[in-house]
Amino acid sequence: MDNRVKELRTAAGLRQEDLARRVAVSRQTIISIETGRYNPSLELAWRLSRALGVQIEDLFLFKEAD
């Protein structure tokens, strides 16, 4: 699953630390999500989408396995 967290975070003028505080996680969690090493829970995905002002579907891009 790909995501647009970094793209939308920087467009919003937020630092990783700012976004982490808004969604109640560590900065390391935001780094892991942005680099694709961690897929967030549905609850965290929802909090991220709300913090960035987009729908979950616009933030996380599901790729079907071949």
CNS distance restraints for C-alpha pairs under 8 A (distance, minus, plus):
assign (resid   1 and name CA) (resid  36 and name CA) 7.68 0.50 0.50
assign (resid   1 and name CA) (resid  39 and name CA) 7.64 0.50 0.50
assign (resid   1 and name CA) (resid  60 and name CA) 6.80 0.50 0.50
assign (resid   1 and name CA) (resid  61 and name CA) 5.72 0.50 0.50
assign (resid   1 and name CA) (resid  62 and name CA) 4.72 0.50 0.50
assign (resid   1 and name CA) (resid  63 and name CA) 5.67 0.50 0.50
assign (resid   2 and name CA) (resid  36 and name CA) 6.80 0.50 0.50
assign (resid   2 and name CA) (resid  60 and name CA) 5.91 0.50 0.50
assign (resid   2 and name CA) (resid  61 and name CA) 5.00 0.50 0.50
assign (resid   2 and name CA) (resid  62 and name CA) 6.45 0.50 0.50
assign (resid   2 and name CA) (resid  63 and name CA) 7.44 0.50 0.50
assign (resid   3 and name CA) (resid  33 and name CA) 7.96 0.50 0.50
assign (resid   3 and name CA) (resid  34 and name CA) 7.06 0.50 0.50
assign (resid   3 and name CA) (resid  36 and name CA) 7.57 0.50 0.50
assign (resid   3 and name CA) (resid  59 and name CA) 5.56 0.50 0.50
assign (resid   3 and name CA) (resid  60 and name CA) 4.34 0.50 0.50
assign (resid   3 and name CA) (resid  61 and name CA) 5.63 0.50 0.50
assign (resid   4 and name CA) (resid   8 and name CA) 6.06 0.50 0.50
assign (resid   4 and name CA) (resid  34 and name CA) 7.58 0.50 0.50
assign (resid   4 and name CA) (resid  58 and name CA) 7.77 0.50 0.50
assign (resid   4 and name CA) (resid  59 and name CA) 5.19 0.50 0.50
assign (resid   4 and name CA) (resid  60 and name CA) 6.51 0.50 0.50
assign (resid   4 and name CA) (resid  61 and name CA) 7.99 0.50 0.50
assign (resid   5 and name CA) (resid   9 and name CA) 5.81 0.50 0.50
assign (resid   5 and name CA) (resid  33 and name CA) 7.60 0.50 0.50
assign (resid   5 and name CA) (resid  34 and name CA) 5.84 0.50 0.50
assign (resid   5 and name CA) (resid  59 and name CA) 6.37 0.50 0.50
assign (resid   6 and name CA) (resid  10 and name CA) 6.04 0.50 0.50
assign (resid   6 and name CA) (resid  34 and name CA) 5.66 0.50 0.50
assign (resid   7 and name CA) (resid  11 and name CA) 6.19 0.50 0.50
assign (resid   8 and name CA) (resid  12 and name CA) 6.13 0.50 0.50
assign (resid   8 and name CA) (resid  52 and name CA) 6.64 0.50 0.50
assign (resid   9 and name CA) (resid  13 and name CA) 6.41 0.50 0.50
assign (resid   9 and name CA) (resid  14 and name CA) 5.39 0.50 0.50
assign (resid   9 and name CA) (resid  15 and name CA) 7.20 0.50 0.50
assign (resid   9 and name CA) (resid  16 and name CA) 7.66 0.50 0.50
assign (resid   9 and name CA) (resid  19 and name CA) 7.38 0.50 0.50
assign (resid   9 and name CA) (resid  52 and name CA) 6.71 0.50 0.50
assign (resid  10 and name CA) (resid  14 and name CA) 5.65 0.50 0.50
assign (resid  10 and name CA) (resid  15 and name CA) 7.11 0.50 0.50
assign (resid  12 and name CA) (resid  52 and name CA) 7.28 0.50 0.50
assign (resid  14 and name CA) (resid  18 and name CA) 5.76 0.50 0.50
assign (resid  14 and name CA) (resid  19 and name CA) 6.36 0.50 0.50
assign (resid  15 and name CA) (resid  19 and name CA) 6.46 0.50 0.50
assign (resid  16 and name CA) (resid  20 and name CA) 6.08 0.50 0.50
assign (resid  16 and name CA) (resid  27 and name CA) 5.87 0.50 0.50
assign (resid  16 and name CA) (resid  30 and name CA) 6.36 0.50 0.50
assign (resid  16 and name CA) (resid  31 and name CA) 7.32 0.50 0.50
assign (resid  17 and name CA) (resid  21 and name CA) 6.22 0.50 0.50
assign (resid  17 and name CA) (resid  26 and name CA) 7.58 0.50 0.50
assign (resid  17 and name CA) (resid  27 and name CA) 5.22 0.50 0.50
assign (resid  18 and name CA) (resid  22 and name CA) 6.36 0.50 0.50
assign (resid  19 and name CA) (resid  23 and name CA) 6.35 0.50 0.50
assign (resid  19 and name CA) (resid  30 and name CA) 7.67 0.50 0.50
assign (resid  19 and name CA) (resid  48 and name CA) 7.95 0.50 0.50
assign (resid  19 and name CA) (resid  51 and name CA) 7.41 0.50 0.50
assign (resid  20 and name CA) (resid  24 and name CA) 5.78 0.50 0.50
assign (resid  20 and name CA) (resid  25 and name CA) 5.02 0.50 0.50
assign (resid  20 and name CA) (resid  26 and name CA) 5.54 0.50 0.50
assign (resid  20 and name CA) (resid  27 and name CA) 5.36 0.50 0.50
assign (resid  20 and name CA) (resid  29 and name CA) 7.68 0.50 0.50
assign (resid  20 and name CA) (resid  30 and name CA) 6.31 0.50 0.50
assign (resid  21 and name CA) (resid  25 and name CA) 6.38 0.50 0.50
assign (resid  21 and name CA) (resid  26 and name CA) 7.42 0.50 0.50
assign (resid  22 and name CA) (resid  51 and name CA) 6.72 0.50 0.50
assign (resid  23 and name CA) (resid  44 and name CA) 7.24 0.50 0.50
assign (resid  23 and name CA) (resid  47 and name CA) 5.74 0.50 0.50
assign (resid  23 and name CA) (resid  48 and name CA) 6.30 0.50 0.50
assign (resid  23 and name CA) (resid  51 and name CA) 7.13 0.50 0.50
assign (resid  25 and name CA) (resid  29 and name CA) 6.38 0.50 0.50
assign (resid  25 and name CA) (resid  30 and name CA) 7.57 0.50 0.50
assign (resid  26 and name CA) (resid  30 and name CA) 6.82 0.50 0.50
assign (resid  27 and name CA) (resid  31 and name CA) 6.32 0.50 0.50
assign (resid  28 and name CA) (resid  32 and name CA) 6.14 0.50 0.50
assign (resid  29 and name CA) (resid  33 and name CA) 6.19 0.50 0.50
assign (resid  29 and name CA) (resid  38 and name CA) 7.76 0.50 0.50
assign (resid  30 and name CA) (resid  34 and name CA) 6.08 0.50 0.50
assign (resid  31 and name CA) (resid  35 and name CA) 6.18 0.50 0.50
assign (resid  32 and name CA) (resid  36 and name CA) 6.14 0.50 0.50
assign (resid  32 and name CA) (resid  37 and name CA) 5.07 0.50 0.50
assign (resid  32 and name CA) (resid  38 and name CA) 5.32 0.50 0.50
assign (resid  33 and name CA) (resid  37 and name CA) 6.05 0.50 0.50
assign (resid  33 and name CA) (resid  38 and name CA) 4.96 0.50 0.50
assign (resid  33 and name CA) (resid  39 and name CA) 6.18 0.50 0.50
assign (resid  33 and name CA) (resid  40 and name CA) 7.04 0.50 0.50
assign (resid  40 and name CA) (resid  44 and name CA) 5.74 0.50 0.50
assign (resid  40 and name CA) (resid  45 and name CA) 5.82 0.50 0.50
assign (resid  41 and name CA) (resid  45 and name CA) 6.09 0.50 0.50
assign (resid  42 and name CA) (resid  46 and name CA) 6.11 0.50 0.50
assign (resid  43 and name CA) (resid  47 and name CA) 6.31 0.50 0.50
assign (resid  44 and name CA) (resid  48 and name CA) 6.07 0.50 0.50
assign (resid  45 and name CA) (resid  49 and name CA) 6.13 0.50 0.50
assign (resid  45 and name CA) (resid  56 and name CA) 6.65 0.50 0.50
assign (resid  46 and name CA) (resid  50 and name CA) 6.23 0.50 0.50
assign (resid  46 and name CA) (resid  56 and name CA) 6.30 0.50 0.50
assign (resid  47 and name CA) (resid  51 and name CA) 6.08 0.50 0.50
assign (resid  48 and name CA) (resid  52 and name CA) 6.13 0.50 0.50
assign (resid  49 and name CA) (resid  53 and name CA) 5.90 0.50 0.50
assign (resid  49 and name CA) (resid  54 and name CA) 5.16 0.50 0.50
assign (resid  49 and name CA) (resid  55 and name CA) 5.72 0.50 0.50
assign (resid  49 and name CA) (resid  56 and name CA) 5.35 0.50 0.50
assign (resid  49 and name CA) (resid  59 and name CA) 6.45 0.50 0.50
assign (resid  50 and name CA) (resid  54 and name CA) 6.26 0.50 0.50
assign (resid  50 and name CA) (resid  55 and name CA) 7.41 0.50 0.50
assign (resid  54 and name CA) (resid  58 and name CA) 6.25 0.50 0.50
assign (resid  54 and name CA) (resid  59 and name CA) 6.75 0.50 0.50
assign (resid  55 and name CA) (resid  59 and name CA) 6.54 0.50 0.50
assign (resid  56 and name CA) (resid  60 and name CA) 6.03 0.50 0.50
assign (resid  57 and name CA) (resid  61 and name CA) 6.50 0.50 0.50
